[in-house]
Amino acid sequence: MQHVKNIIFDYGNVIFLIDFLKTQHTFTDLGIKNVERFFAHAGHDPLFDEFEKGNITSAEFRDGIRRITERPGLTDEQIDNAWTSLLIGVPPVNHEVLLKAKAQYRTFLLSNINEIHLNYISDYLKREYQVESNDVFFEKVYYSHLVRMRKPNRDIFELVLNENNLNPEETLFIDDSPQHLNTGKELGLHTHLMTKDDSLEKFLYRSGLLKP
């Protein structure tokens, strides 16, 4: 890690804790019986990818949920509550270490996300941390639905690298999804897989990227 000058962070389960099972359970509680078939961490209906790429609106996403769940009577509020139930929150120490990392490295956020989740997270950050947005923690933030690309496709990685003149050999990418890390490796990035038994704080100090 001694050659690392830049760090690209994923958001979900690297910085902001999420629990996919909570959304599955919430949909199930609404009487939906085919949840695992259309939504899981390992794979999901194309509807979710299209929403994360900004190719459909929030209203079109909700209509899509009604279609694939075969529950046309679901309200917007029920769908939004189920969809955001996976969002747990940010341990305070994660913001602290991000600011320390920003002081020593060029840091970037690269997240597959969508309009409904980002609106929820923005409200959460203001309410819980009095922070206007994630922009304060990074040199630049990349949200998939705003740049109209998503991981693991190469184009979104190339956008971050090229737009900021980053040398892959000097850049570390941290993510919790192996398929995303594979693309990073193909492009010459250093990579680290964040697991549920680890934490951002532990990794940054253990690796020597941050000093106690």
N, C-alpha and C positions, 0 to 999 in steps of 0.2 A: 504493500500500500504506500510505500515511500514515494512512488512516482505519481500518485493521484493528486491532481490539482482541481478536478471538477467532480461533483457528485450529483447524479440524477436520482431523485427519490420517487418511487411510487407512493400513492396515498393510502388506499385501503389496506389495512392490516400491516402497514409499515409505520404510518403516522396515526391515522384515524382507524380505530378498531371497528371491525364489522363482523357480523355473524349471519351468514347466508341462511342458516337453518331457521333463524327467527322469521325471516320473510316467508320461507316455506311453511312454517307453522301458522303464521298469521293468515296466509292464503287458505290453508287447510281449515282454519277456524271459520272462514267465511263460507265453508261448504264446498270448496274446490277440491276435487279428488285426483287431479292429474298433475299436481304441482311438480313432482320430480321429473316429469317428462318434458316440461317446458322451461324450468328454471333450476339450475344447480351451478355450483362453482366450476365444476369440470366442463360444463357445456349447457347451452340454453337455446331457446328459440331465436331465430334471426331477428325477431322484433327488438330484442334487447341490444343487439349489435347496431341496428339501424338507429336506435335512440341514442346510443353512445356516440355515434358518428354524426349526430345532428341532422340526419336525413329525414326524420319525422318529428313533429311537434309533440308537446306533452299531451295535447288532446288526442292526437292520432295514436300515441302510445297507450293511453287509457282505453281507447276503442279497441286496440289490438289485444289488450288484456281481456276485455270482455269477450272478444272473439275466441281466443285460444283457451280460455277457461270455460267457455260455453255458458257464461253467466251475464247475459245482457243487462240485468238489473243492477249490477254493481255500480255504486255511486263513485264520483270522482274522489270524494273524501275517503271512502273505503279503500280504493286502489292506492291512493297516496299514502295512507297510513300503513298499509301492508308493505308497500314498496320502500318506505323509509324506515321500517321497523328494524332492518338489518344494521342501521347506523347507530353504533354504540357511543363513540366519543373519543376524544383525544386525552391520553394521560398527560397531565401538566408537564412532566419531565420531557416529553417529546418536543414541545415548543422550546423549552430551554436548550436542549441539545441542537435543535435546528438553528437557533440563533448563534450558538457557539460555532457550529459548522460553517455558517454563512460568513463568520468573521475570518475564517481560515481558508475557505475554498469558494470557488464559484459553484453555487448550488441552484438546482432547478427541480421543479415538480412536474412529473409526467403521469397523468392520471386518466384512465378510462372512466368516464363519468357522464352524467346526463343532467338535463335542466332541473328535474325535480329534486334529485339528490344534492346538486350544487346549491339550490335555493335553501334547502333544509340546513346544509352545512354552514352556509353564510349566516343564517339566523342563529345557529348554534354557536358559532365563533363570537358573534356580537354579544349574545346573551351570557355565555359562560366565561369568555375571556376578554370581552371588550375590545376585540380585534375586528377590524372592518373586513378583512379577507386574508387569504393565505399569502398574498403578495408580500407581506412584511417579512416572511420567513425565507424568501428565495429571491435570487436575482431575476428569475422569470418563471411564470407558471404556464403550463400547457394542459388544457382540458380537452379531451377528445372531441366532445360535441361542439366545441367552439372552433377547433382547427379542422374539423370534418375528417379526422383520421383516428384510428385506434390501434393500440397494441393487440397482437404481436406483429402487425404489418410493418415492414421496413420504413415506409414513407414517414411515419411520425417520428421515428428515431432520427432519420436523416434530417428532418426539419429542425429538430433541437440541435443536432450537431452542426449543421451548416449555418443556421441562423446565428449561432453564437461562436462560430469558429472554434469548436471544441476538437481537440485531438483525442480520438478514441483511446489511445494508449495511456492517456493521462486522465481518463474519465471512468468513474465507478457508477454502476447502475444497480440500485437496490430495489427488489420487487419480491412479492410473495408467490408469483406464478412462474413455474419453470418454463412454460412456452414463451413468455415474454423475455425471460433471461436468455433463451436460446437465440432469439433475434439479436439481442445485445452482443452476445458472444460472436455471432457471425459478422457483426460490424466492427469487431475488435475491442469492444468495451470490456473492462473488468466488471464482474458481476458478483452479486451476493444474494442468495435466496433467504428471505426472511421467513422463519417458521414460527408456529404458534407458541413454541416453547422458548423462543428468544425474544429480545426486544431491541428497539432501535438504540436505546441508551447503552445496553450491554454490548451490542456489536460495535458501536462507534468507539467505545473505550477499549474493548478487548482487542480490536484490530490495530489500535494505536493511532487511528485517525483523529481522535480527540485525546487530550491529556487530562488526567484528574486534576 
